[in-house]
């Protein structure tokens, strides 16, 4: 059993669409293989703050100039996953910026979506990760951690803030399942 099996936090990860820069445009000089890692920065502003990450590259090398959807595991998962989700975009660093990535989802929100589907909650009844819709239950990162609310005519009704993604996901699941309007017919 390795340390990841003893620490549930280590199973947190994000899924991101990665664009590796061409070598001629400052990208990586060669391919990256499974086991390669790099710091990921949430901003290009100084001072630069990075989080050590290992993308799950798999059997096919990650080449300069390519685009792929990858799972990222972090050395400090709770802090890094929250920072990446809040930023929405991050940059891969190897002595310079060699690529960038757009966050698609995290492991906890993936699990939440699966639970909502299994519980027959209508997909149009909620929005996870943004506040682009109205008349829906919303779960998204915010400056204080994570927030849940019911979006109605541009207002955030019944807004609650949670320190962790896990707390927010648990509350969101219970909250949305209690509503009589969210079930599929």
C-alpha positions, 0 to 999 in steps of 0.5 A: 500500500502506498501513501496515496492509499492511506490519504484520501486527499491524495485521490483529488485531481483535476481534468484539464485540456492541455495545449503544449507549445511548439518547441520553436515557440518556447515549448518543451524540447522533447516528448514528456512520458508517463512519470514526468511532472512539472510545476503548474502556475495559476498566473503569469504575474510575479511572484509566480506560485506553482504547484507540483503536478504529475499529468497522467500521460499514459502510454502515448508520449505528450509531444510539443505542439499537441493538445490532450485532455489529461488528469493531473495529480498534485503533491498538495492536492487540496490547496492545488486543486482549489487554486486550479479550479478557481483560476480555471486556467493554468500554465506548465512550467519547465524553466519557462512556460511550455504549455497551458491548460484549461480546467474541465473538472475535478475528481470530487465534482466528477463524483458528484455529477455521477451521484446526481445522475444516479439519483435521477436529478435533471442535468438542467436543474444544476450548474457546476463550475460556473454561474452561466445559467438562471433558475438552477442550483449552482456549485462553484469555487469562490474566493472564500472556498466554494459557494452554493446558491440557487440562481434566479434572475441574476440573484444568488439565493440561499447562498452558502460558502464552504472552506472545502470542495468536499464540504460543498459537494456533500451539502450540494448533493443533499440540498438538490436531492431534497428539492421536489423540482429537480427529479427526472420524470 
